[in-house]
Amino acid sequence: MTFAVGRPEAGAPSLEALRAIEQRVLWLATSIVHHANRVRSDPSGLKVGGHQASSASMVTIMTALWFGHLRSEDRVSVKPHASPVLHAVNYLLGELDERYLTTLREFGGLQAYPSRSKDPDPVDYSTGSVGIGATAPLWGALARRYLGSRGADVGAGRQYSLVGDAELDEGACWEAILDPMVAELGEVVWIVDVNRQSLDRVVPNIGVPRLQGMFEAGGWQVLTVKYGRLLEELFTRPGGTALRARIDAMPNPEYQRLLRCTPAQLRERLPGDDPELAALVAGLDDATLHAAVRNLGGHDLAALDHALGAIDDNRPTVIFAYTVKGYGLPTEGHPQNHSSLLTTEQVTGLAERLGAAADDPWARFPDGSPEAALCGAVADRLRRAPTPAANPAAVPTDFGRTPSGTATTQAALGRALLDLTRSAPDAARRVVTLCPDVSSSTNLAGWVNKVGVWSNRERVDWFADDPETILHWRERPTGQHLELGIAETNLVGLLGELGATWSRWGEPLLPIGVLYDPFVERALEPWSFGIYAGGQSILVGTPSGVSLAPEGGAHQSITTPSVTLEQPGCVSYEPAFAIDVEWTLLASLARLGRPDGTSAYLRLSTRPVDQTLAAVPADPAAREHRRRQVVAGAYPLRRTADRPAVTIAAIGAVVPEALAAAERLESLGIPADVVCVTSPSLLFDAVQARSGQGSGDTWILEAAFPARRAAPLVTVHDGHPHTLAFLAGIHRLPATHLGVTRFGQSGGLQDVQRHHGIDADAVIRAAIDLGA
């Protein structure tokens, strides 16, 4: 549906006041970037940057939304390069102190892109990673619905995404749009800034009709705001039909070139060979002709108001708003205006045209003016009650049982979740699990059968009476497991928003996302961005490593331990035994949903391991001592009677090989200690803290690697050896680091371990080579 200009409804803000605010927002946004680059001292000489043109194309859209339609319960994700517009709006609404307007991209000041956690003014969604900020409100809507179905008071506001048209090139957008859950989210509204430019160029093809069809195929309501009032009036004149057809069919670069033409050039280029259109153009004065070619709907307040008032809340909506990049600036429409900056002379001229003062750039509207009154009324309408303090449920530290027999760390995850429902039901009710269609193959079937699958409405389980059905798919609003399609980006996007409910509504959840470890890196960027935005969650990668020997090199994940060690705001664990899974999972859950909280990554395996190898102490005090070491990052698993000749530090699925190697070395007269590493990230933090860099529990270094037992070190890992290489620096010892550095091939576990040099034989050779 395409909207022409309509009349504002009774009681709506006057167009005159809105237009004055629109011009002031344009001025402020432009001045924020100008001050950062042209006025503020920059001793480094580095370009500060900013996006005056990208901001200008969004000014009318954001003015119409904030000052005409937004409500306090609504949330908005603002495209990254329009952050100055958001700060300008917040300033006019009294939500940002004037002193911050001069601090764009300054240390401690306004961030380059909207940030929930770092900007001083209200920001609903962090953006900056293209495609991820756009989709965040989809997952925010699901998180709100999940909480609402469980009785939480979270309101029912809309979730807006303000998206650049080039941002729709990102696959993350379409992975999200196609997820079956999204089609039911009527509170979701995307407004696409169709300025037809990307960073480097004018987009060559007329792509909106194709995009419209793709949204419609996904079940979305599609609205289009293409032309403003001047063009709509010209279309009614003789030759107007030809004018519309000419502009509609015009390639994007040709249209953009018209924006840079003089009136004389327009009279020559616009009509083409159509005499009727030539007559229409000939009858227009220069000012009207110049204004007509840039009179698009995304810069028409009344047309935008009409479209925003036509949103169907029963399905997601997308509004395509045609704009000019740099609208209202001397750089408007130029193909290289993306990050160009106005000169001081151009800014002075802009101030004169917009009724602002270049020597007093931050002036507000005078008290008593219609514009000041509107700003005050909107500020009152949008004011939110403070978020209540989060109250995370208490999580136990130990279930008190000792696993026996043979088990995998992957299976231990499902068992631990079931134990949580019995030992700590209040905490268990806060747990929500997510999978991208891998619940059964990651051992979550028991948990899913216990708690059910979440759905906004109850659905019939047609296989409930099938005696051969093992995984029962009971979908209902009380379920605690969410199943998404095979798109890891969607999984971690939702994981981040579920992990942010503590700060949005004071309702902390304990979200756990489970996916195949080989695909963690596919999900890493959006998960990292969710952590940056304040989302605290647990990501479980399983199965992992070359323990997936028959799967071949495509599924033998190598680098996940290394990249998660380096992930800010995250503690990484790779437990070797079932008891270690329970203890590290419980510790990770206890860190969620709080201002000082952190996320966690658990790398689990399908390798069956004899659980007696864990040698869990029977004495309660000794057991608690072991648990603390497991949670802190490492513990001694085997110690010789005398000082060792070599220390073997192993992690996860290869700990049995390390123990076997130590036994054989002992028989060769080479005493060997074995240290089981559970968290490379915490050990690295401890090493850094010991040298005064950052914070960490340094006691764990002496507990796991005491100086009195220092010996040449062999590290072994079912992943990249870089992950544990730093351990040699604890006592500056000679070391050899065994791990996986190349793609593998299918085969049996022993064959693949031998191929990569991480079997017991390889550990023994490394120990001997070190002179043990």
N, C-alpha and C positions, 0 to 999 in steps of 0.2 A: 504494500500500500504506500503510495506517494502522497505527501501532504503539501498542499498549497498553503498560503498564508491565511490564518483564521483570525477572528477577533478574540481578544482575551475575555475570559469569563468575568462575570461581576465579582467584585471583591479581590480580583487579582491585582498585583502591583501594576502601577501605571507604566506604560512603555517608556515614558520620558524619564522616570526615575531609574528604571532598569538600564536604559541606554546610558545614562550618566554614570551608573555604577560600572557598567561594562567598559566604558572608556577609562575610568579610574583604575580598574583592575588591569587593563592593558598597560597603562602607564606604570603602575607599581611593579608588575611582573618584569617589564622591560628595564625599569630602573634598578631592580634588584640585581639583575645580571650585569647591567652597565656599571654599577658601583663596584661590583666584585672585580671587574676587569679593567676599568678605566680610571677609577677614583681611588680605590684602596691600594695601599702600598704593597708591592710584590717584589721583595728583595731577591727571590730565587730566579725571577725572570721566566718562570714557567707559565704557560697559558693556564688561566683559571678555568675558563670555559663557561658554558651555559647555553641555553637554547631559546633565544628570543623569538625566532620564527616559529618553532614548534609550540611555544607557549601561546603565541598570538592566535594560532588557528583554533585553540581551545577556549579562548576567553569568552566568546558568546555562549558556547555550550555550557560552560561552568557557571556563568552568570545566570542563565535561564534555570539551571538545575538547582543551584544553591538558594537563589533568591526567589524562586517561584514554586519549587516542588519538593525539595528535600525535607525530610522529617527527622526528628531526633533518633528514632529507632533505625533509620536507614544507615547503610555503610557504603563508602565509595572507594574504589581503587582508581587512582589517578595515573595516567600514563607517565612514565618516568620523566620525560623531557618537559612536562608541564608543571613540574614542582613549583616554579616561581609563581604560577597562577594560583595554586593551592595556598601558598603562603600569603599572597596578596589578599585572597578572599578571607583567610583566617585573620589577617590584620584588620580588615574593615569590620569584621564581626567581633573584634575585641579579644580574640583567642591567641594573639601573638604580639609580644611587646615590640615596640618600634626599634629597640636596640638590635634586634635580630635581623632587621631588613638589610643591614650592611654586612652581614656575616655569611652570605652564601658561599659554600665550599671553603669556609675558613675553619680552622681547627676549633671544635666545640660549638660551631655555629650551625646554620641551616645546611642540611645534607645536600649532596648533588641530586639525589632522587628521594622521593618521599620515603620516610622511615618511621615505622611505629615506635622503634626502640631508641632512636637517636635524635629525632627532631623535637624541638621544644613546643610545637603546636600540635593540635589534634591531627593525626594521620591514621586512617582506618586500616590501610593495607600498605605494607612495604612493597615498592616496585623498583625496577631497575634492571632486573634480568628479564629480557624481552619474552613475553608469552606467559611467564610465571605470575607476574602481578595481575595480568588480565584474567587468568583463570582462578585466582585465589578466591574471589567472591562466590564462585560456584561451590567451592569446598567450604567456605564460610557459611553458606546457606545450608549445606548438609549438616555441618556441625551444630548450627542453631536448631535445626529440625530434630537432630538426635537428642540434644538436651531438652528441647520442648516436649518430646514424646516421653521423657522420663520425669516430667513434672517441674522442670526448672523454669523460672520466670525470665525468659530471654526475648520477649516481644515478638513482633512479626514484620519487621521492616524489610524494605527492598535492599537488594545487593547490586550496586551499580559498578560496572567496569567502563572506564573511559579509555578507549583503545585507539592507537594509531592504525591506519589501514595497512601500513607495511608490517605491523606487528602480527597481522593475520597470516603472514608467511610462515610463522613458527608452527611446527607440528604440534607443540604442546597445546595450542588452542583447539585444534581439531580432535586430538585425542580426548580432550575434556568434553567438547561439544557432543561427541559421539557416545559418551558413556550413557548407558540406559537410565541411570538415576537422574541425569541432568534434565532430561525431557520433562520431568515432573516438577521442576523448580520454577514455579511461576513468579517468585519474588526476584528472579535474576533479570537484570537489564544491562545489556551492553550498548554503549553509544560509540560508534566508530567514527573517528575523525577522518573523513575521506578527503585528504588534501593531495592525494595522488603523487606524493613525493616520498622517497626514501632518503637515506643519508647522502647517497652519491648522485642521485639522478631523479628525473621524472619517470615514474613507472610507465612503461610504454603501452601497456594494453588497458582496455576498458574492462576492468575485472569485477566491478560491483555486481552486474547481473549474475555472474557465475557464483560469487559469494552469497548473494541473496538466495539462489537456488540451493546452495549447500546448507544454509541455516534452515530454510524451509523443510528440506529433507530430514533435518534433525528434529523437527517438530516445533521450531521456534516461530513466534510471530515476527514478521519482518516489516518494519516501517522505514520509509525513506523521506528525508527532508533534503530536496535537491536544489530548489530555486527560491529566491527571495521575492519580496513583493514587487520590486521594479520589473524583474524579468517576467513574473507572472502577469503583470499588467501589459507588458509589451507583447506577450504571447496572444493577447486578445485582439490586438490590432491587425489590420491587413498586413500580411507578410509574417505574422507572429507564429503561425504554424511552421513555416519554413525556418524561422529563427530557432525554434525549439528543436526541430529535426537536425538542423546544422550543428547545434551545440551537442545534442545527444550523440551524434555519430562521430564527432570530432575526436581524433586520438588525443590522449592526454598530453603529449609533448606539444602538439599544435595549440591546444587550449592554453597551456602554461605560457607559451610564447605570446599569446594575445595579451596576457596580463602585463607584459613588459613593453607593449606597443604604445605609441602616441596615438591620439585620435585620428590623425591623418592615416597612419598605418592601419588602424582598425577599419577605416572606411574602405581601404583597399583589400584587406585580407578576409574580413568577416563574411561579406556577401557571397564570395565565390562567383559562380556563374548564374546565380538565381536573381532575375530582375526584380521579382517581388520583394525579396529580402533586401536587395540593393536600395529599393525605394524606401523601405522602412528605415534602414540605416541612414539614408540621406536626410530623412526628416528629423533626426535626433541631433540635439546640440552636443558639443564636445563633452561637456560635463556628464550628461546623461549617458552617452555612449561609453565613456570611460567607466562610469559606475556600473553599467549594466553587465559588462563582461565579468565582473567580480561579485555580482549580486547572487550569492549562493545561500541555500537554506540554512547551512550551519552558522551563518552570521545574521540570521533573521530571528529576533527574539520571539516574535509572534508565532512563526512557523514551528520553532522548537517547542514553544509552550503547547501548541496544538498536539504535536506528536507525543510529548510527555504525558499529556492528558488522555491519550488514547491507548495506554499500555494495558494489555490484557493480563491480569494477575493469575490466570489459570495455566499459563505456559511461559517459558522464557521468551524474552523479547530482545531483538536487536534493532537499533535505530542507526541507519546509515545517514550521517549528516555531512553533506558536501561542504568543504571549506577551502580556503586559500591559505597555504602555508606562509606565515609572515603577514597575515591580513592586518592592514592598518599601518604597517611599517614600510619604510623606504625599500626594504628588501623583499616585499611580498612577491611570491610567485617565482623568484629566481631559483634556478635548479640547484645552485650551490649555497642556498641560504641556511642550510640545516644548523650549522654552528657559527655562522657569521655574526659579527657584532656591529652594532650601529656605531658610527663615529660620534664624538661629542657634539659636533655641529648637527648631526641628524637627530640626536636626542633632544637638543634644544628646540629644533623645529617641531619635533613630535609633541613636546610640552605645549608649545603655542597652539598647535592644532587641537589638542585634547583638553585645553583649558586647565593645564597643570602648571606648576612652577618649577623650573629646572633647579632653582636655588633653594627650593623647599620641597624636595621630592616626596616626602612622606606625609604631606598634609592630609588630614582627614576631612570629611565633609563638614561644613559648618553646623553647629548645633541649631536645631529647629528647621533645618532644610528637609525636604521630602526624602532625599537620599539618606541622610543621617537617621531619619525616623524608620526608613525601611531596613537599614542595617541593624538598628536596635531591635526591631520586631523579629527579624530573621534570627538574630542571635538568641533571643528569648525562645523562639520556636525550636531551635536546634540544640539548646543547652541540655546536656545529659547529666543524670545523677551520677555521682562518683561510683566507680565500680567497687562493690563490696570486697573486703579482703578475702582472699581464697583460703579455704580451710581443707587442706588435703587430708584424706583418710589415713589413719595410721597403718603402716605396712610392717608386718613382722620381719625379723631378720633371719629366722631359721624355722623350718617346719619340724625339726627335731628328729627326723628319720634319716637313716643311712641307706642309700640305694645299694642293692647287691646284684649279683648275677652279671649278665652282659647287657649293655644298653648303649644307646647313642645319645649324644648331646641334643640332637634334634628332637627325639622322642621325649627327652627330659623337659623340654619347654612346655609341651602340652600337659604333661603330668604336673608341673609346677603350677600352671594356671588352675587346674582342677583342685590342687591342694589349697590354693589361695581361697577358693570359694568356701572351703570348709574351715580354714584357719582364721580367715579375716574377711568375712562376708561384706563388710562395709567397704573395704578397699576393692574387693572383687567386683562390686557393683559399679565402680568407677572405671574398670578396665574395659576398653573397647579394642577389638582386634580387627585388622584389615588384611586382605589378601588380594592379589591380582589373579584370581582364578587358580590358586594353588593351595587351598586349605587342606585337602586330603593328602597331597604329596609333601606337605611340610608338617604333618603329624598334628594338625589342629582339630581333627575330626571329633575327638572326645570333648574338647572344649566347645565346639560348635553345637554338638548334640546337647550339651548341658545348658548353654545360655541362649541358644537360638540365633537366628540371623535377623539383623535389623532391617525393617522396611517401614516406610511412612504409614502403610496400612497393612492389615493382615491379609496374607495371600494363602490360597489353598495349597496344601502339600499333597499332591496327587500320588506320591509314592509312600504315604504314611502307612499304608496297609501292605506294602511289598516286603515280605519277610527277608529278601536278599539285600535290602537297602541297608547299608552300614552307616553312611553319612546322612543324617536326617536334616532336610532343608526346610526348617520351620521359620517362615518369614513373618515377623510381627513387630509392632512398635517397641516391644520390650526386649528385643534381641540385642546382643552385644557384639555381634560380628558383622562387619560390612564387607561385602564381596564386590569388587570392581572388576571391570574387564581387564584384558591383558595389556595394561599400559602402566608401567611403573611410575611414570611422571604423575599420573592421576593419583596413584596410591599415596605417594609422599606429599602431594599437594593437600590431600585431605588429612593426612597424618599431621601436617603442620598446623592446619586450622583446628583440628581436634585438640592439639597440644597447646593452643592459644586460648582456650575457653576460660582458663583461670584468670587471664588478664582482661578478656572482653566482658565477661559476665560474672566473674567471681565464682565460677563453677569448674573446679579442676577435674579433668579426666586423666586417665592413665592409658594413653593410646600406644598400641603395639602394632607395627606393620611388619608383616612377614613376607619375604620374597626370596627367589632364588639368588644366592650370593653372586653368581656370575653377572647378574643384572643390577647389582648395587650401583655400579658406576653410571649406569643409565639414569638412575634415580638420584644420583648424588647432588647435582646442582640444585634442583628444586627442593630437596630435603635440606641442603645447606642454607638455602635462602629462607626456608621456613624457620630454621633455627635462628637466623639473623633477625627475623621478624618477631621472635619471642615464642615460637612454637616448640614445646618440650615434648619429646616423644622417644620411643624405643624402636629402632629399626633392627630387624633380625634377618641376617643373610644365611640361608640354609637351603639345600646342602652346599658345601663349599670345597674348594681346593681340589687337589688331585685324588682325594678320596672318592671323587666322582670318576674313578679311572675308566670304567666302560663308556662314559659319556664322551670321552675324547677332549681334544684341546679347546673346542668351542665352549665347553662348560666347566673347564678346570680353572676356576678363578685364581688369579695370582696376586693382584695388586690391591685388593680390597682392604687388607689389614693396614697397608701402608697409608692409603689415602684417608682412612678413617682415623688413624693415629694423628694425622695432621688436621683433622676437621675441628675448627673452633666450636666451643660450646658443646662438645661431645666427649664422652668417655667410651673407649672401645674395649670390649672384652672378647676373648676367645677361650672359653672354658674347655678343659680336657675331659672332665667327668660330670656325671649327672648332678652330684652335690654342688659342684662349682657353678653349674647352670642355675640352680635354685638360689644360691647365695648371691650371685651377681645380678640375677633378674630382680630379686627382692630389693637389693641395694639400688638398682637403677630405677625401679618404680618409686622408691622413697625420695628420689631426687626430682620427681616431676611435679608440675603444678604449683610452683612457688617462685617468688621473685629471684631467689638465688639458685634456682634449679638448673639442671643440665639435661641434655639428651644423652642417649646411649646407643651403641651399636654392638650387637652380639653376633659373632660369626660361629655358626654351629655346623655339625658334621653328621653324616649318616654312617660313619664308620662304627661298627659295634666294638665296644671296649669293655674289658673285664673291670668291673667297678671296684674289685678288691685292690687293684693297683693304686687306688687313691689313698689307701691306708688312713682312713679318717679316724682320728683319735676317739676312743670311747669315753675318756674322762671329759666331763662337761667343760671344765676350764680350758683344757687343751683343745677341745673342739672349737670353742669360741675363739681361741688364739688362732687356730687355722682359718676360721671363717674371716677374721679380720684381715689376715694376710691375703686370702683369695680376693677379697673385695678391694684391697689396696694395690694389687697388681701382680704378686708372685709369692710362692712359698717353697721351702725346701721339701722335696719329695723323697729324696734319698741322700743320706749322708754317711760317709765312711767313718770308721772308727778313728782313723788317723787323718792328718791333713791330706786333702785330695791332691792328686797329680793333675787333674783336669776337672773342670766344671762343665756340665752339659746343661744348657738352658734351652728347654723345649716348650712348645706351645701347642695346645689343641690336639688335633688328631694324630700327631707324630710323637706324643709323649710315650706310648708303648715302645716305639723304636728306641727312644732315648734310654728308657729303663733297661731294655734288652741289651743295648750297647754297653751300658754301665756294668751289668752283670758279667758280660764277656771280658770287658777290660779288667775287671777285678780278678778274673781267672788268669789274666796275663800279667798280674802283678802291678797293674796300673789302677790305683784307687780313684774312683770318680764320684763326685756329687752330681745329683740331678736336681735342677730347679725348675719347677713348673710355672711358667709365666702365664698369667691370666689377662693382664692388661698392659700392652706396650705403651699406651698413651699415659697411663698413670705413672709408670716407671720413668718415662721420659720427663714428665712433669717433676718428678722427684729429683732426677739428675739436674734439671735446670734450676730447681729451687735450691739445691745444695750449693750452687755457684752464684746464688743471689738473683737468678733470673726467674721471675714469676713465683707462683706458690705451688706447693705440693707436699705430700707426706713423705719427708725424707727418711723417716724411721724404717720404711719398707726396704730401703737399700741395704741397710745393715742386717735386717732380719733375713732377707733372701740371699744376699751376697756379702756376708760378713768379711771384714778385712782379714781376720785371722785365718780364714779358709780360702783366701784369694789364690787362684790358680789359672793357668791358661784356659781359655774359654772356647767352647764349641757351641754355637747356636744352631738350632734346626727348626724349620718351620715349613708347613704345608702352604707356603705363600712366598712372596719375594723376600730374600734374605736381608734386604735393606731394613726391614721392619724391626729387627732385633740387633742390628749392627752396633747401635749406640751403647749396648750393654758393656762392650769391651772398654768403654771409657770410664766405667765406675771405678776400676782400680788400675786403669791404663795397662792392660794385660795383652799379651799376644792372643789372637783370636782367629777362628775360621768360622765363616757364616754359611750355613747350608740352607738352601731353599730352592724355589722354582723361579727360573728366569727366562724360560722359553715356553712356547706353546707345546703341549703334549700331544699324545695320541691315545686312541682307545687301547685298553688292555686290562689285565688283572692288577689289583692293587700293588702286589709285590713287584710286578714288572715295571709299573709306572713309577713307583718310588725309587727303584733301582735306576731307572732311566734318568730321573732328575737328581739323583744323588742325595736322597733324604732317608734312606733305609739305615738299618743298624750297621751294616758294613761300612757305609759312607761315614757314619759318625765315628766308628772305630779308626778308620784310616785318618780322619782329620785329627783325632786325638793323638795318634802316634806321630803324625807329621809335626804337631806342635811340640814334640819332645817330651810328651808325657811318659 
